[in-house]
Amino acid sequence: MIRLVALAACGALLASSQSWAQTAAKPAATTAAPSAAQAVTPPVAKPDPIPVPDWLYPIPEDVLHPPKPPKEPPKPPKEPVKTAKDASKSAKDTAKVAETAPKPEAAKPVETPKPGETPKPGVPAKDAAKPDEGELLTVPDSTQKFTLARINDAFEAPDWHPESHGPMPDIVARGRKPKVMACAFCHTPTGQGRPENSALAGLPEAYIKEQLQDFRSGKRPALGPEKYAPTQAMHALSATLTDAEIDASAQYFSQQKLARRHYVIESINIPRAEEAAWVYKEVGGSEDLGDRLIEVAPDITRHEHRDDRMQYTAYVPPGSLFRGKLLATTGDKGKTQVCSTCHLAKLQGTDKIPPIAGRSPTYLLRQLLAFRNGERATEAAQQMIPTVEKLELDDMIALAAYVGSLYPPQ
């Protein structure tokens, strides 16, 4: 009897084990991992945009705050309507006054002095302060001479050093009226550019073409405030460029060599600077730099005359160069990507990736901020996201300072 009970118990235990095994096996069949189509990937949080500092886009005071037009002088009150009797009386009064008034002496003729003579009293002398519109101007290390009107002609770029480059295509030298200024007017005939725009010399031909096409299509928007004319003008004129003009300008500027035009100086206190001609000029005195990057034209006249050999000074906070080198060459423990990964060992770029060594620190900082804030969002620009997504403004200032201080690749 005991043996039968034991056998029954064993049978029940076996049945229970089989039932548990079957039950345990069912969820494994019904709770399989979701397919790729069903999988939900949590969105990657984008970093908050960094406010663009006003000092990065220097706008001249007369552009930022244009003078108000003068008010019209008040209109004289209307005279009352005179009757025929009033007119007759007025005519008699006028005749009586004319009879009693003293006779004026006849005016003596003004003698024009002969060359070399001292002007006599009453003879007007030539206004020496008035500028001569036909005066020929020049810049150091150039034999060329141009009038100020020619220098400011956006459709006939002043070429101070024609011996330093080959023949310029028409789109580079003269542009296309009325909407397309000469490329060389802003970027100079040798492609050196200026702090308010960009240096084109030595950029890969394919890269220049791609950027001009992106400007034309609107994929690459204008950076900076609406009143910052250099970037707004570039964006506007690009909309009408033809494929042939893009090809010609890209081929020409890719053959030019970038010279060293920017010297980076770390300083707490700098010469006082004010906005002028889309850059900064020294105006006397001193001021604290703070956390800014200020690029100054040591000779604002040479800057305004579009001298492509003048060298600019970029003031940056102390420690920027060391910090920038750490970020550029090591990534600083994952803070950013090593620049040479894409731009090669000397940051000389490739046939499609631009060289960045020795370019304007101001320009480099503007582009880093644009990448960081998603303003340059083309397919090629996506490669910069891992480089900038963790950077703060002081990091980007340091990177721009270090990379801009290097000698351009030759």
C-alpha positions as CSV (number, residue, x, y, z in Angstrom):
1,M,0.0,0.0,0.0
2,I,2.8,2.3,1.0
3,R,4.6,1.4,-2.3
4,L,1.4,2.3,-4.3
5,V,1.1,5.7,-2.6
6,A,4.7,6.4,-3.2
7,L,4.4,5.5,-6.9
8,A,1.3,7.7,-7.2
9,A,3.2,10.6,-5.6
10,C,6.1,10.2,-8.0
11,G,3.7,10.1,-10.9
12,A,2.0,13.3,-9.7
13,L,5.4,15.0,-9.2
14,L,6.5,14.0,-12.7
15,A,3.3,15.3,-14.2
16,S,3.7,18.5,-12.3
17,S,7.3,18.9,-13.5
18,Q,6.2,18.4,-17.1
19,S,3.3,20.9,-16.8
20,W,5.8,23.5,-15.3
21,A,8.3,22.9,-18.1
22,Q,5.6,23.4,-20.7
23,T,4.3,26.5,-19.0
24,A,7.8,27.9,-18.7
25,A,8.5,27.2,-22.3
26,K,5.5,29.2,-23.6
27,P,6.6,32.6,-22.7
28,A,9.9,32.1,-24.4
29,A,8.1,31.6,-27.6
30,T,5.7,34.5,-27.2
31,T,8.2,37.1,-25.7
32,A,10.8,37.1,-28.5
33,A,12.9,40.3,-29.0
34,P,11.0,43.0,-31.1
35,S,12.0,43.3,-34.8
36,A,14.2,46.2,-36.0
37,A,11.0,47.8,-37.4
38,Q,9.4,47.6,-34.0
39,A,12.4,48.8,-32.0
40,V,12.2,52.4,-30.7
41,T,15.5,54.3,-30.5
42,P,15.4,57.1,-27.9
43,P,16.1,60.5,-29.6
44,V,19.6,61.9,-29.2
45,A,19.4,65.2,-27.3
46,K,20.9,68.0,-29.2
47,P,23.0,70.5,-27.2
48,D,21.5,73.8,-26.5
49,P,22.7,76.4,-29.0
50,I,25.4,78.8,-27.9
51,P,24.4,82.5,-28.2
52,V,26.5,84.2,-30.9
53,P,28.4,87.1,-29.3
54,D,27.9,90.6,-30.8
55,W,31.7,91.2,-30.9
56,L,32.1,88.3,-33.5
57,Y,30.4,90.4,-36.2
58,P,31.7,94.0,-35.9
59,I,29.2,96.3,-37.6
60,P,30.3,100.0,-38.1
61,E,28.4,102.4,-36.0
62,D,26.9,104.3,-38.9
63,V,25.5,101.1,-40.2
64,L,24.2,99.8,-36.9
65,H,22.7,103.2,-36.0
66,P,22.3,105.2,-39.2
67,P,21.8,109.0,-38.6
68,K,18.3,110.2,-38.8
69,P,17.4,112.3,-41.9
70,P,17.2,116.0,-41.2
71,K,13.7,117.3,-40.5
72,E,12.1,119.4,-43.2
73,P,12.1,123.1,-42.4
74,P,8.7,124.5,-41.4
75,K,6.7,125.9,-44.3
76,P,6.2,129.7,-44.2
77,P,2.7,130.8,-43.3
78,K,0.4,131.7,-46.2
79,E,0.1,135.4,-46.9
80,P,-3.3,136.9,-46.8
81,V,-5.0,137.5,-50.1
82,K,-4.5,141.1,-51.1
83,T,-7.0,143.2,-52.9
84,A,-6.3,145.6,-55.8
85,K,-6.4,148.5,-53.3
86,D,-3.7,146.9,-51.1
87,A,-1.5,146.1,-54.1
88,S,-1.6,149.8,-55.3
89,K,-0.7,151.1,-51.8
90,S,2.2,148.6,-51.5
91,A,3.6,149.7,-54.9
92,K,3.6,153.4,-53.8
93,D,5.3,152.6,-50.5
94,T,8.0,150.6,-52.3
95,A,8.7,153.4,-54.7
96,K,9.0,155.9,-51.9
97,V,11.6,153.7,-50.0
98,A,13.6,153.3,-53.2
99,E,13.9,157.1,-53.7
100,T,15.2,157.7,-50.2
101,A,17.6,154.7,-49.9
102,P,21.4,155.4,-50.4
103,K,22.9,154.3,-53.7
104,P,25.1,151.2,-53.3
105,E,28.7,151.4,-54.6
106,A,29.4,149.4,-57.7
107,A,31.0,146.0,-56.8
108,K,34.7,145.7,-57.7
109,P,35.6,142.8,-60.0
110,V,37.5,140.0,-58.2
111,E,40.9,139.4,-59.7
112,T,42.1,135.8,-60.1
113,P,45.7,135.5,-58.9
114,K,48.3,134.2,-61.3
115,P,50.3,131.0,-60.5
116,G,52.8,131.8,-57.8
117,E,51.2,135.1,-56.7
118,T,49.9,135.7,-53.2
119,P,46.1,136.1,-53.3
120,K,44.9,139.6,-52.7
121,P,42.3,140.4,-50.0
122,G,38.9,139.4,-51.2
123,V,40.3,136.8,-53.7
124,P,39.1,133.3,-52.8
125,A,41.9,130.8,-52.4
126,K,41.7,127.1,-53.3
127,D,40.3,124.9,-50.6
128,A,43.3,122.8,-49.6
129,A,41.2,120.5,-47.3
130,K,39.0,119.3,-50.2
131,P,40.3,115.9,-51.4
132,D,41.3,115.5,-54.9
133,E,39.0,112.9,-56.5
134,G,41.7,112.1,-59.1
135,E,44.5,111.5,-56.5
136,L,46.3,108.2,-57.1
137,L,46.7,106.1,-54.0
138,T,49.1,103.2,-53.4
139,V,50.0,100.7,-50.7
140,P,53.4,99.4,-49.4
141,D,55.3,96.9,-51.6
142,S,53.3,97.8,-54.7
143,T,53.9,99.8,-57.8
144,Q,50.2,100.1,-58.7
145,K,48.2,103.2,-58.2
146,F,44.4,103.6,-58.1
147,T,42.0,106.3,-57.3
148,L,39.7,105.8,-54.3
149,A,36.7,105.4,-56.7
150,R,38.5,102.6,-58.4
151,I,39.4,100.9,-55.1
152,N,35.7,101.0,-54.1
153,D,34.5,99.8,-57.5
154,A,32.9,96.4,-56.8
155,F,33.0,95.5,-60.5
156,E,36.7,96.3,-61.1
157,A,38.7,94.9,-58.2
158,P,41.9,96.7,-57.4
159,D,44.9,94.5,-58.1
160,W,47.9,95.7,-56.1
161,H,50.2,92.7,-57.1
162,P,49.3,91.5,-60.6
163,E,52.7,89.8,-60.8
164,S,51.8,87.3,-58.0
165,H,49.0,85.5,-59.9
166,G,47.9,84.3,-63.3
167,P,45.1,85.7,-65.5
168,M,41.9,86.2,-63.5
169,P,38.6,84.9,-65.0
170,D,36.1,87.7,-65.7
171,I,33.9,86.6,-62.8
172,V,36.8,87.0,-60.4
173,A,38.2,90.3,-61.8
174,R,35.0,92.1,-62.8
175,G,32.0,90.1,-61.7
176,R,28.7,90.4,-63.7
177,K,26.6,93.5,-63.4
178,P,24.3,94.3,-61.8
179,K,24.1,91.7,-59.1
180,V,27.4,89.7,-59.0
181,M,30.3,91.7,-57.6
182,A,33.8,90.7,-58.6
183,C,35.1,87.8,-56.4
184,A,38.4,89.6,-56.0
185,F,36.7,92.7,-54.6
186,C,36.1,91.0,-51.3
187,H,38.4,88.0,-51.4
188,T,41.3,89.9,-53.1
189,P,42.9,88.9,-56.5
190,T,45.2,86.4,-54.7
191,G,42.3,84.9,-52.7
192,Q,43.8,86.0,-49.3
193,G,40.4,87.2,-48.1
194,R,39.9,89.4,-45.1
195,P,38.6,88.7,-41.5
196,E,35.0,89.7,-42.5
197,N,34.8,87.1,-45.2
198,S,37.1,84.1,-46.0
199,A,40.4,83.2,-47.6
200,L,39.8,81.1,-50.7
201,A,43.5,80.6,-51.7
202,G,44.5,77.0,-51.6
203,L,41.0,75.5,-50.9
204,P,40.3,72.4,-52.9
205,E,38.5,73.1,-56.2
206,A,35.8,70.5,-55.4
207,Y,35.2,72.1,-52.0
208,I,34.9,75.6,-53.4
209,K,32.4,74.3,-56.0
210,E,30.4,72.5,-53.3
211,Q,30.2,75.6,-51.1
212,L,29.1,77.9,-53.9
213,Q,26.5,75.5,-55.0
214,D,25.2,75.2,-51.4
215,F,25.1,79.0,-51.2
216,R,23.2,79.2,-54.4
217,S,20.7,76.6,-53.4
218,G,20.2,78.0,-49.9
219,K,21.6,74.9,-48.1
220,R,24.4,77.1,-46.6
221,P,22.7,80.2,-45.1
222,A,24.2,83.5,-44.4
223,L,25.7,83.8,-41.0
224,G,25.5,86.7,-38.6
225,P,23.1,89.6,-38.2
226,E,21.0,91.0,-41.1
227,K,23.1,94.2,-41.0
228,Y,26.4,92.3,-41.4
229,A,26.8,93.1,-45.1
230,P,29.7,90.8,-46.0
231,T,27.9,87.5,-45.4
232,Q,24.5,88.8,-46.5
233,A,26.0,90.0,-49.8
234,M,27.8,86.7,-50.4
235,H,24.5,84.8,-49.9
236,A,22.6,87.2,-52.2
237,L,25.0,87.2,-55.2
238,S,25.5,83.4,-55.0
239,A,21.8,82.9,-55.9
240,T,22.5,84.1,-59.5
241,L,25.9,82.4,-60.2
242,T,26.0,80.1,-63.2
243,D,27.7,76.7,-63.3
244,A,30.4,78.1,-65.6
245,E,31.1,81.0,-63.2
246,I,31.3,78.6,-60.2
247,D,33.7,76.3,-62.1
248,A,36.0,79.2,-63.2
249,S,36.3,80.8,-59.8
250,A,36.8,77.5,-58.0
251,Q,39.6,76.5,-60.4
252,Y,41.3,79.9,-60.1
253,F,41.3,80.3,-56.3
254,S,42.3,76.6,-55.8
255,Q,45.6,77.4,-57.6
256,Q,46.5,80.4,-55.3
257,K,48.8,80.1,-52.2
258,L,47.6,81.3,-48.8
259,A,50.1,83.6,-47.1
260,R,50.4,84.0,-43.4
261,R,48.2,87.1,-42.6
262,H,47.2,86.6,-38.9
263,Y,49.2,86.9,-35.8
264,V,47.7,85.6,-32.6
265,I,48.5,87.4,-29.3
266,E,47.4,86.3,-25.8
267,S,46.6,89.3,-23.6
268,I,44.5,90.5,-20.7
269,N,44.7,94.1,-21.7
270,I,44.6,95.2,-25.4
271,P,44.7,98.5,-27.4
272,R,41.2,100.0,-27.3
273,A,39.4,98.9,-30.5
274,E,36.2,100.0,-32.3
275,E,34.2,98.6,-35.1
276,A,35.3,100.0,-38.5
277,A,34.9,98.6,-42.1
278,W,33.6,95.3,-40.7
279,V,36.7,94.6,-38.6
280,Y,38.2,96.5,-35.6
281,K,40.6,99.4,-35.6
282,E,42.8,100.8,-32.8
283,V,41.6,104.1,-31.5
284,G,44.0,104.9,-28.6
285,G,44.0,103.9,-25.0
286,S,43.5,100.4,-23.7
287,E,40.7,98.0,-22.6
288,D,40.3,94.6,-21.0
289,L,39.9,91.8,-23.6
290,G,37.8,89.5,-21.3
291,D,36.7,86.3,-23.0
292,R,36.6,87.7,-26.5
293,L,38.5,87.0,-29.7
294,I,39.1,90.4,-31.4
295,E,40.8,90.6,-34.8
296,V,42.2,94.1,-35.5
297,A,43.5,95.8,-38.6
298,P,46.7,97.6,-37.5
299,D,46.3,100.0,-40.4
300,I,42.7,100.6,-41.1
301,T,43.5,102.6,-44.3
302,R,45.4,99.7,-45.8
303,H,42.4,97.5,-44.9
304,E,40.0,99.8,-46.6
305,H,42.3,100.0,-49.6
306,R,42.1,96.2,-49.9
307,D,45.8,95.5,-49.5
308,D,46.1,91.7,-49.6
309,R,49.5,91.7,-47.9
310,M,48.5,93.5,-44.7
311,Q,48.7,91.3,-41.6
312,Y,46.0,91.3,-39.0
313,T,46.3,90.9,-35.2
314,A,44.0,88.5,-33.3
315,Y,43.9,89.1,-29.5
316,V,42.8,86.1,-27.5
317,P,42.6,85.4,-23.7
318,P,45.7,84.0,-22.0
319,G,46.1,80.2,-22.2
320,S,44.1,80.0,-25.4
321,L,47.0,78.6,-27.5
322,F,47.9,75.8,-25.1
323,R,44.3,74.9,-24.6
324,G,43.6,75.0,-28.3
325,K,46.6,72.7,-29.1
326,L,45.4,70.2,-26.4
327,L,42.0,70.1,-28.0
328,A,43.3,69.9,-31.6
329,T,46.0,67.3,-31.1
330,T,44.6,65.0,-28.4
331,G,40.8,65.7,-28.2
332,D,41.2,66.3,-24.5
333,K,39.8,63.0,-23.3
334,G,36.9,62.9,-25.6
335,K,35.9,66.6,-25.4
336,T,36.3,66.8,-29.2
337,Q,37.8,64.9,-32.2
338,V,41.5,65.2,-33.1
339,C,41.6,67.7,-36.1
340,S,44.2,65.6,-38.0
341,T,41.7,62.7,-38.3
342,C,40.1,64.5,-41.2
343,H,42.3,67.5,-42.0
344,L,45.6,65.4,-42.0
345,A,48.8,65.9,-40.0
346,K,49.6,69.5,-40.9
347,L,45.9,70.4,-41.2
348,Q,46.5,70.8,-44.9
349,G,43.2,69.1,-45.9
350,T,42.5,66.7,-48.8
351,D,41.1,67.0,-52.2
352,K,37.6,67.5,-50.7
353,I,38.3,68.6,-47.1
354,P,39.6,72.2,-46.6
355,P,43.0,73.1,-45.2
356,I,42.4,75.1,-42.0
357,A,46.0,75.9,-40.7
358,G,46.7,79.7,-40.8
359,R,43.2,80.9,-41.7
360,S,41.6,83.8,-40.0
361,P,40.8,83.0,-36.3
362,T,37.6,85.1,-36.6
363,Y,36.5,83.1,-39.6
364,L,37.3,79.8,-37.9
365,L,35.4,80.7,-34.8
366,R,32.3,81.8,-36.8
367,Q,32.3,78.4,-38.6
368,L,32.7,76.4,-35.4
369,L,29.8,78.2,-33.9
370,A,27.7,77.6,-37.0
371,F,28.5,73.9,-36.9
372,R,27.8,73.8,-33.2
373,N,24.4,75.5,-33.5
374,G,23.3,73.5,-36.6
375,E,23.4,76.5,-39.0
376,R,25.7,74.5,-41.4
377,A,23.6,71.4,-41.8
378,T,24.6,70.0,-45.2
379,E,25.5,66.4,-45.6
380,A,29.2,67.2,-45.5
381,A,28.8,69.4,-42.5
382,Q,27.4,66.5,-40.5
383,Q,31.0,65.2,-40.2
384,M,31.7,68.1,-37.9
385,I,29.0,67.2,-35.3
386,P,31.3,64.9,-33.2
387,T,33.9,67.7,-33.2
388,V,31.7,70.5,-31.9
389,E,28.8,69.0,-29.9
390,K,30.6,69.1,-26.5
391,L,32.4,72.4,-27.0
392,E,31.7,75.6,-25.2
393,L,32.5,79.1,-26.5
394,D,35.9,79.3,-24.7
395,D,36.9,75.9,-26.2
396,M,36.1,77.2,-29.7
397,I,38.0,80.4,-29.2
398,A,41.0,78.3,-28.1
399,L,40.7,76.1,-31.2
400,A,40.4,79.0,-33.5
401,A,43.4,80.7,-31.9
402,Y,45.7,77.7,-32.1
403,V,44.7,76.6,-35.7
404,G,44.8,80.3,-36.9
405,S,48.3,80.7,-35.4
406,L,49.8,78.0,-37.5
407,Y,51.7,78.5,-40.8
408,P,49.5,77.8,-43.8
409,P,50.5,74.7,-45.8
410,Q,52.5,75.4,-48.9
